[in-house]
């Protein structure tokens, strides 16, 4: 699996070093949240994390298969998630698309309720 810049993923911490936090991502890939992602607070911040902890991160670069990750940029609108179904929706159309999605979800929920009630 090839990860793309902007993609949001969950990973599990497998090591914490002076360089940063190493995560294991799905499909046995690894990435690094560089200590600079924490600014001047790295020495204090690193104590908040532990091996085995799951984090939600964003891919900030993919150079020769080495993944750069970020915690602080997860909500950065400049990093568009290529797997987000709404990322190419124009701002003017967003409300309509959102309403359509909510309507479709409601219909699906009603179908599932009927299936559950019949069992």
VMD Tcl script that draws the C-alpha trace (Angstrom):
set ca {
  {0.00 0.00 0.00}
  {1.32 3.41 -0.94}
  {0.57 6.27 1.42}
  {-0.08 9.72 -0.02}
  {0.64 13.14 1.43}
  {-2.43 14.44 3.21}
  {-3.75 11.00 4.11}
  {-4.93 10.65 7.70}
  {-4.13 7.31 9.36}
  {-3.94 5.69 12.75}
  {-0.67 4.25 13.92}
  {0.71 2.57 17.02}
  {3.82 3.89 18.74}
  {6.64 1.37 18.53}
  {9.53 3.56 19.72}
  {10.25 6.97 21.21}
  {13.74 8.37 20.66}
  {15.54 11.70 20.67}
  {14.65 11.92 16.96}
  {10.91 11.61 17.56}
  {8.11 9.07 17.72}
  {8.12 6.05 15.42}
  {4.74 4.59 14.52}
  {3.69 1.34 12.91}
  {0.96 2.03 10.37}
  {-1.44 -0.40 8.71}
  {0.14 -2.88 6.29}
  {3.39 -2.94 8.30}
  {4.62 0.47 7.22}
  {6.42 2.74 9.64}
  {6.72 6.49 9.90}
  {8.27 9.15 12.07}
  {6.78 12.13 13.86}
  {9.93 14.24 13.98}
  {10.65 15.97 17.29}
  {10.30 19.35 15.52}
  {6.56 18.66 15.21}
  {6.39 19.40 18.95}
  {8.25 22.71 18.73}
  {10.31 23.65 21.76}
  {8.29 21.29 23.95}
  {9.72 17.97 22.75}
  {11.50 17.03 25.97}
  {8.34 17.61 27.99}
  {5.88 16.30 25.36}
  {7.64 12.98 24.79}
  {6.68 11.93 28.31}
  {2.98 12.09 27.36}
  {3.38 9.18 24.95}
  {4.17 5.51 25.44}
  {4.81 2.41 23.35}
  {1.61 0.74 22.20}
  {-0.40 3.97 22.23}
  {-2.49 4.65 19.12}
  {-2.26 8.07 17.44}
  {-4.14 9.71 14.57}
  {-1.61 11.39 12.27}
  {-1.30 12.90 8.80}
  {1.29 11.98 6.17}
  {3.34 15.13 5.51}
  {5.88 13.60 3.14}
  {6.75 10.32 1.50}
  {10.37 10.37 0.33}
  {11.73 7.13 -1.04}
  {9.25 5.20 1.07}
  {10.14 7.02 4.29}
  {7.01 8.50 5.77}
  {7.03 11.81 7.61}
  {4.09 12.12 9.99}
  {2.57 14.96 11.96}
  {0.25 15.20 14.92}
  {-0.08 18.96 14.94}
  {-1.09 19.16 11.26}
  {-3.89 16.56 11.34}
  {-6.49 19.33 10.98}
  {-4.44 21.41 8.52}
  {-6.74 22.32 5.62}
  {-3.69 22.78 3.37}
  {-3.07 19.02 3.54}
  {-5.98 17.64 1.55}
  {-6.71 13.99 2.23}
  {-6.82 12.27 -1.19}
  {-9.07 9.54 0.22}
  {-11.68 11.93 1.61}
  {-14.78 11.63 -0.57}
  {-15.57 15.33 -0.05}
  {-12.11 16.74 -0.84}
  {-13.04 17.66 -4.42}
  {-16.45 19.11 -3.56}
  {-16.73 22.79 -4.39}
  {-17.59 25.02 -1.46}
  {-20.82 26.17 -3.15}
  {-21.97 22.54 -3.52}
  {-20.91 21.33 -0.08}
  {-24.23 21.93 1.71}
  {-26.14 20.02 -0.98}
  {-23.67 17.12 -0.94}
  {-23.78 17.00 2.84}
  {-27.60 16.96 2.85}
  {-27.64 14.18 0.23}
  {-25.17 12.16 2.30}
  {-27.24 12.61 5.47}
  {-30.43 11.61 3.62}
  {-28.74 8.49 2.20}
  {-27.40 7.57 5.64}
  {-30.87 7.96 7.17}
  {-32.37 5.67 4.49}
  {-29.66 3.08 5.14}
  {-30.28 3.23 8.89}
  {-34.00 2.67 8.34}
  {-33.25 -0.38 6.15}
  {-30.97 -1.82 8.82}
  {-33.60 -1.25 11.50}
  {-36.11 -3.21 9.42}
  {-33.66 -6.07 8.96}
  {-32.92 -6.17 12.69}
  {-36.61 -6.05 13.60}
  {-37.37 -8.97 11.27}
  {-34.75 -11.19 12.90}
}
mol new
graphics top color blue
foreach p $ca { graphics top sphere $p radius 0.5 }
foreach p [lrange $ca 0 end-1] q [lrange $ca 1 end] { graphics top cylinder $p $q radius 0.2 }
display resetview
